[in-house]
Amino acid sequence: MVKRLSLIAAGWALLLLGAIGLFLPVLPGVLFLLIGLSILSVEYEWARRWVDALRRRFPTADRKLQAILARR
């Protein structure tokens, strides 16, 4: 239960940082948004749909990311 709540809190915090980062030049907003969405997609259906839509829209980036993750 604690792990689940901490993941949800981290996902929301990263989404908030990403939103702030869209307006501030020192924070990589898009990166934080993507990481936050990925974390929240484990728990929320709406986040899972957004991640799936992004994977369909940017298939090359998805393949590169999957290759990086496969090497780990």
Protein Blocks (a to p, Z undefined) as FASTA:
>chain_A
ZZmmmmmmmmmmmmmmmmmmmmpmkbcfklmmmmmmmmmmmmpmklmmmmmmmmmmmmml
mmmmmmmmmmZZ
